[in-house]
Amino acid sequence: EGMAFELIVGATKILNGRTLLETLTENL
């Protein structure tokens, strides 16, 4: 379960990073 949880957290961070990047790019 620990491994799966880490993968989910990692994927969420990547998705949040992409969303944040897209938001910043749109504002520029």
DRENDO-1510 file (C-alpha; in Angstrom, 1 decimal, always signed):
<recs>
REC; n; res; u; v; w
REC; 1; GLU; +0.0; +0.0; +0.0 .
REC; 2; GLY; +2.9; +2.3; +0.8 .
REC; 3; MET; +4.3; +2.1; -2.8 .
REC; 4; ALA; +0.9; +2.7; -4.3 .
REC; 5; PHE; +0.3; +5.7; -2.1 .
REC; 6; GLU; +3.7; +7.2; -3.0 .
REC; 7; LEU; +2.8; +6.7; -6.7 .
REC; 8; ILE; -0.5; +8.5; -6.3 .
REC; 9; VAL; +1.1; +11.4; -4.4 .
REC; 10; GLY; +3.8; +11.7; -7.0 .
REC; 11; ALA; +1.2; +11.7; -9.8 .
REC; 12; THR; -0.8; +14.3; -8.0 .
REC; 13; LYS; +2.2; +16.5; -7.6 .
REC; 14; ILE; +3.0; +16.2; -11.3 .
REC; 15; LEU; -0.6; +17.0; -12.3 .
REC; 16; ASN; -0.7; +20.0; -9.9 .
REC; 17; GLY; +2.6; +21.2; -11.4 .
REC; 18; ARG; +1.3; +21.0; -14.9 .
REC; 19; THR; -1.9; +22.8; -13.9 .
REC; 20; LEU; +0.1; +25.5; -12.2 .
REC; 21; LEU; +2.4; +25.8; -15.2 .
REC; 22; GLU; -0.6; +26.1; -17.5 .
REC; 23; THR; -2.2; +28.7; -15.3 .
REC; 24; LEU; +1.0; +30.8; -15.2 .
REC; 25; THR; +1.4; +30.5; -18.9 .
REC; 26; GLU; -2.2; +31.6; -19.6 .
REC; 27; ASN; -1.8; +34.6; -17.3 .
REC; 28; LEU; +1.4; +35.7; -19.2 .
</recs>
